Amino acid sequence: MADVRHKFLLDENEMPTQWYNVIPDLPSPPPPPLHPGTLQPVGPEDLAPLFPQALILQEVTGERYVDVPGEVVDVYRMWRPSPLYRAHRLERALDTPARIYYKYEGVSPAGSHKPNTAVPQAFYNAAEGTRRLTTETGAGQWGTALAFASALFGLECEVWQVGASYDQKPYRRTMMEVFGATVHRSPSELTAAGRAILAENPDHPGSLGLAISEAVEVAAGDPTTRYALGSVLNHVLMHQTVIGEETLLQFAKAGEAPDVIVGCTGGGSNFAGLAFPFLREKLAGRMSPTIRAVEPASCPSFTRGVYAYDFGDTAGMTPLLKMHTLGHSFVPDPIHAGGLRYHGMSPLMSHVYELGLIEAIAVAQTECFRAAIQFARTEGIVPAPEPTHALAACIREALACKESGESKVILTALCGHGHLDLAAYDAYLSGQMVDEEVGEERFARSLAELPAVP
Ligand SMILES: Cc1ncc(COP(=O)(O)O)c(C=O)c1O
């Protein structure tokens, strides 16, 4: 009886051993990153100071599938395949005819989807002789994942944690340190980018764009150090497709196909990881789900940003990326979903959105936490603040089904647990969480600083 089954599990040997690259299946490729000086497409030599060759090749590959190295498969098996759940109790609480499924990535050592790319990034760096990795972290999830992966492959790891998260989540820092990483509050005095910001505003809450500038600056200045990014880039999104490939197999076991897929987007990696294998099936005419990204109302790059070339970081050190952006100088309010406070969106997700293959909505954080509480009290999992956005959209859809009487199949990505985010729940439960309305003038100010690209 499919209706009473809660978990759809795969055996270890059913785990997919190839990542999926959606680009060859799209009607056109995404526009290339540009060198900010020459405005020409960046070449491998431009990226070599920051990334190992294997990842640069994956960034530009035209192959539809890329083999997961055996050493990475071996680590993935510590927690993968991850479970797909049917949310029977949430469905009953909502009194909806919809059938709700969630793919749960909180079973990983870091507590989120982030190790799916941290592990291969650490593996390829170690294989090419990197001594140390630097990175940024917003929520602390990515930093934890990279610290864990670095420990497995014998790399040093140095993390710039966005100031607001560093203050809100002291135990994330401890967890990174347990895995052997060094953690700095960003903006820091250790880099020119950090010092410049602190000189202007000593109380700056930090942002992902700024923490990226600091980590990139340190990596670019040391030939034994490279930089690792937890989202946004093509190879990161590709590593995450292990999520969607597993989910397709699990849906086959459930005898279902999704009508709607919703997921949260910061830089776009967890959602692309879930959705791109389904998009492949949709483009091939084998299923037809609506695919909807959910972003925070306070950092709405899809729904209120522009599609333009912009820097990936605040200080303007990265190549120019064609993406939905609020402007690289935009500093989002310090909301609790620290992993969604990024001014831009992955160029690949942005391109897919421009092609009309996905939709996007923005949701304010109190609705998200209301949804998360309802989810926790029925399904028993305390979600990370980021996927509360996915759950809010999922509940909206399930209630629309209640109105219309449709029994749609809704799939969502529960990309992490919130065990180290309880301060956010405390703020919600004690009535202190607020929704800040972001006025057009704030976007206009940062959009005025977009680099001029003809
Ligand atoms: C749990 C969690 N979900 C989502 C995100 C957002 O990133 P992405 O859109 O790349 O999945 C983050 C980023 O730190 C995160 O920690």
The ligand as a MOL file (V3000), in Angstrom:
LIG
                    3D

  0  0  0     0  0            999 V3000
M  V30 BEGIN CTAB
M  V30 COUNTS 16 16 0 0 0
M  V30 BEGIN ATOM
M  V30 1 C 20.8050 24.5000 4.7080 0
M  V30 2 C 21.0280 25.4210 3.5660 0
M  V30 3 N 20.1130 25.4900 2.5990 0
M  V30 4 C 20.2450 26.3060 1.5440 0
M  V30 5 C 21.3380 27.1280 1.4020 0
M  V30 6 C 21.4000 28.0440 0.2380 0
M  V30 7 O 22.3300 27.6810 -0.7200 0
M  V30 8 P 21.9130 27.0090 -2.0730 0
M  V30 9 O 20.8520 27.8540 -2.7120 0
M  V30 10 O 23.1630 26.9690 -2.8520 0
M  V30 11 O 21.4100 25.6320 -1.7640 0
M  V30 12 C 22.3330 27.0950 2.3720 0
M  V30 13 C 23.5310 27.9310 2.2010 0
M  V30 14 O 24.3460 28.1000 3.0190 0
M  V30 15 C 22.1820 26.2230 3.4780 0
M  V30 16 O 23.1020 26.1650 4.4380 0
M  V30 END ATOM
M  V30 BEGIN BOND
M  V30 1 1 1 2
M  V30 2 1 2 3
M  V30 3 2 2 15
M  V30 4 2 3 4
M  V30 5 1 4 5
M  V30 6 1 5 6
M  V30 7 2 5 12
M  V30 8 1 6 7
M  V30 9 1 7 8
M  V30 10 2 8 9
M  V30 11 1 8 10
M  V30 12 1 8 11
M  V30 13 1 12 13
M  V30 14 1 12 15
M  V30 15 2 13 14
M  V30 16 1 15 16
M  V30 END BOND
M  V30 END CTAB
M  END
